[in-house]
Amino acid sequence: MHHKEQWKSLLNEADSWYNSVTEPERALMRDWVKGLLQEREVTVDFVKADGDFRSMKCTLSEDLGAKYTKKNATENTRKPNLDTCVVWDLNRQAWRSFRWDRMKRIQFDLG
């Protein structure tokens, strides 16, 4: 099986953790990850919409480079999409997002 096909297969599995828990448990996980992102660099591994695997070093911390602008503040007046997480991609130096239900792993250093 091709690498891309393997990830599509994993993506289509109905028994993923995020899809198998209650909404309060999902909210708790989203809040925890966002809290980490506000404090430090986090590497998020996820499957993109096209089935490709991506590992992204990202943050929400201004101290680590997240570039908040007036435009970002204006866009944040829209109703938030609970299915996605918008983050600052440290390698691309741009805002990117990933879907919570496609996240496969997170990594971060303590301290």
Short mmCIF file of the C-alpha atoms (twelve columns), coordinates in Angstrom:
data_MODEL
# 
_entry.id   MODEL 
# 
loop_
_atom_site.group_PDB 
_atom_site.id 
_atom_site.type_symbol 
_atom_site.label_atom_id 
_atom_site.label_alt_id 
_atom_site.label_comp_id 
_atom_site.label_asym_id 
_atom_site.label_seq_id 
_atom_site.Cartn_x 
_atom_site.Cartn_y 
_atom_site.Cartn_z 
_atom_site.pdbx_PDB_model_num 
ATOM 1   C CA . MET A 1   0.000   0.000  0.000  1 
ATOM 2   C CA . HIS A 2   1.300   3.443  -0.902 1 
ATOM 3   C CA . HIS A 3   2.148   5.900  1.926  1 
ATOM 4   C CA . LYS A 4   -0.610  8.288  0.790  1 
ATOM 5   C CA . GLU A 5   -3.125  5.428  0.619  1 
ATOM 6   C CA . GLN A 6   -2.164  4.302  4.133  1 
ATOM 7   C CA . TRP A 7   -2.908  7.743  5.548  1 
ATOM 8   C CA . LYS A 8   -6.213  7.942  3.667  1 
ATOM 9   C CA . SER A 9   -7.078  4.552  5.149  1 
ATOM 10  C CA . LEU A 10  -6.243  5.796  8.667  1 
ATOM 11  C CA . LEU A 11  -8.180  8.989  8.055  1 
ATOM 12  C CA . ASN A 12  -11.284 7.064  7.057  1 
ATOM 13  C CA . GLU A 13  -11.256 4.880  10.166 1 
ATOM 14  C CA . ALA A 14  -14.357 5.691  12.167 1 
ATOM 15  C CA . ASP A 15  -12.772 4.646  15.448 1 
ATOM 16  C CA . SER A 16  -10.296 7.526  15.755 1 
ATOM 17  C CA . TRP A 17  -10.037 8.881  19.296 1 
ATOM 18  C CA . TYR A 18  -11.393 12.346 18.478 1 
ATOM 19  C CA . ASN A 19  -14.453 10.936 16.730 1 
ATOM 20  C CA . SER A 20  -15.129 8.408  19.475 1 
ATOM 21  C CA . VAL A 21  -15.319 10.754 22.475 1 
ATOM 22  C CA . THR A 22  -17.999 13.160 23.667 1 
ATOM 23  C CA . GLU A 23  -17.999 16.847 22.756 1 
ATOM 24  C CA . PRO A 24  -16.971 17.893 26.310 1 
ATOM 25  C CA . GLU A 25  -13.929 15.592 26.009 1 
ATOM 26  C CA . ARG A 26  -13.110 17.083 22.594 1 
ATOM 27  C CA . ALA A 27  -13.395 20.602 24.022 1 
ATOM 28  C CA . LEU A 28  -11.076 19.682 26.895 1 
ATOM 29  C CA . MET A 29  -8.484  18.342 24.439 1 
ATOM 30  C CA . ARG A 30  -8.766  21.408 22.173 1 
ATOM 31  C CA . ASP A 31  -8.329  23.766 25.152 1 
ATOM 32  C CA . TRP A 32  -5.324  21.783 26.431 1 
ATOM 33  C CA . VAL A 33  -3.554  21.835 23.038 1 
ATOM 34  C CA . LYS A 34  -4.299  25.548 22.531 1 
ATOM 35  C CA . GLY A 35  -2.880  26.237 26.005 1 
ATOM 36  C CA . LEU A 36  0.327   24.439 25.028 1 
ATOM 37  C CA . LEU A 37  0.485   26.395 21.771 1 
ATOM 38  C CA . GLN A 38  0.146   29.705 23.625 1 
ATOM 39  C CA . GLU A 39  3.176   28.831 25.762 1 
ATOM 40  C CA . ARG A 40  5.571   26.937 23.501 1 
ATOM 41  C CA . GLU A 41  6.473   25.340 20.196 1 
ATOM 42  C CA . VAL A 42  4.435   22.238 19.441 1 
ATOM 43  C CA . THR A 43  4.946   19.786 16.601 1 
ATOM 44  C CA . VAL A 44  1.612   18.588 15.248 1 
ATOM 45  C CA . ASP A 45  1.425   15.551 12.972 1 
ATOM 46  C CA . PHE A 46  -1.757  15.363 10.928 1 
ATOM 47  C CA . VAL A 47  -3.244  14.192 7.653  1 
ATOM 48  C CA . LYS A 48  -3.978  16.927 5.130  1 
ATOM 49  C CA . ALA A 49  -7.226  17.008 3.141  1 
ATOM 50  C CA . ASP A 50  -5.439  15.484 0.132  1 
ATOM 51  C CA . GLY A 51  -4.322  12.502 2.237  1 
ATOM 52  C CA . ASP A 52  -0.696  13.602 2.624  1 
ATOM 53  C CA . PHE A 53  0.961   13.391 6.038  1 
ATOM 54  C CA . ARG A 54  2.308   16.655 7.472  1 
ATOM 55  C CA . SER A 55  4.435   17.405 10.501 1 
ATOM 56  C CA . MET A 56  4.251   21.099 11.427 1 
ATOM 57  C CA . LYS A 57  6.189   23.042 14.069 1 
ATOM 58  C CA . CYS A 58  3.767   25.679 15.257 1 
ATOM 59  C CA . THR A 59  2.794   28.020 18.071 1 
ATOM 60  C CA . LEU A 60  0.350   30.694 19.186 1 
ATOM 61  C CA . SER A 61  2.996   32.457 21.295 1 
ATOM 62  C CA . GLU A 62  3.989   35.951 20.167 1 
ATOM 63  C CA . ASP A 63  7.280   35.447 22.022 1 
ATOM 64  C CA . LEU A 64  8.053   32.584 19.637 1 
ATOM 65  C CA . GLY A 65  7.042   34.465 16.507 1 
ATOM 66  C CA . ALA A 66  3.277   34.303 16.051 1 
ATOM 67  C CA . LYS A 67  2.435   37.435 14.063 1 
ATOM 68  C CA . TYR A 68  -0.862  38.874 15.195 1 
ATOM 69  C CA . THR A 69  -2.033  41.758 13.030 1 
ATOM 70  C CA . LYS A 70  -5.076  44.003 12.870 1 
ATOM 71  C CA . LYS A 71  -6.329  41.796 10.023 1 
ATOM 72  C CA . ASN A 72  -6.098  38.710 12.271 1 
ATOM 73  C CA . ALA A 73  -8.099  40.532 14.946 1 
ATOM 74  C CA . THR A 74  -10.770 41.480 12.369 1 
ATOM 75  C CA . GLU A 75  -11.005 37.929 11.083 1 
ATOM 76  C CA . ASN A 76  -11.380 36.656 14.643 1 
ATOM 77  C CA . THR A 77  -14.759 38.399 14.899 1 
ATOM 78  C CA . ARG A 78  -16.201 35.574 12.807 1 
ATOM 79  C CA . LYS A 79  -17.681 32.566 14.566 1 
ATOM 80  C CA . PRO A 80  -14.791 30.174 15.292 1 
ATOM 81  C CA . ASN A 81  -14.718 26.870 13.443 1 
ATOM 82  C CA . LEU A 82  -14.437 24.196 16.130 1 
ATOM 83  C CA . ASP A 83  -13.261 21.641 13.553 1 
ATOM 84  C CA . THR A 84  -9.967  23.434 12.874 1 
ATOM 85  C CA . CYS A 85  -7.087  24.945 14.800 1 
ATOM 86  C CA . VAL A 86  -5.344  27.999 13.342 1 
ATOM 87  C CA . VAL A 87  -1.647  28.221 14.271 1 
ATOM 88  C CA . TRP A 88  1.534   30.079 13.334 1 
ATOM 89  C CA . ASP A 89  3.710   27.730 11.246 1 
ATOM 90  C CA . LEU A 90  7.257   28.389 12.481 1 
ATOM 91  C CA . ASN A 91  8.930   27.020 9.333  1 
ATOM 92  C CA . ARG A 92  6.761   28.811 6.786  1 
ATOM 93  C CA . GLN A 93  6.318   31.940 8.931  1 
ATOM 94  C CA . ALA A 94  2.619   32.062 8.077  1 
ATOM 95  C CA . TRP A 95  -0.773  31.186 9.507  1 
ATOM 96  C CA . ARG A 96  -1.881  27.618 8.790  1 
ATOM 97  C CA . SER A 97  -4.529  25.309 10.165 1 
ATOM 98  C CA . PHE A 98  -5.219  21.653 10.767 1 
ATOM 99  C CA . ARG A 99  -8.377  19.702 11.485 1 
ATOM 100 C CA . TRP A 100 -8.676  18.281 14.982 1 
ATOM 101 C CA . ASP A 101 -10.092 15.013 13.690 1 
ATOM 102 C CA . ARG A 102 -7.038  14.529 11.439 1 
ATOM 103 C CA . MET A 103 -4.442  15.173 14.134 1 
ATOM 104 C CA . LYS A 104 -2.405  12.047 14.785 1 
ATOM 105 C CA . ARG A 105 0.218   13.184 17.308 1 
ATOM 106 C CA . ILE A 106 1.600   16.193 19.144 1 
ATOM 107 C CA . GLN A 107 5.106   16.659 20.531 1 
ATOM 108 C CA . PHE A 108 6.509   19.344 22.802 1 
ATOM 109 C CA . ASP A 109 9.304   19.872 25.285 1 
ATOM 110 C CA . LEU A 110 8.537   20.436 28.939 1 
ATOM 111 C CA . GLY A 111 9.916   23.493 30.607 1 
# 
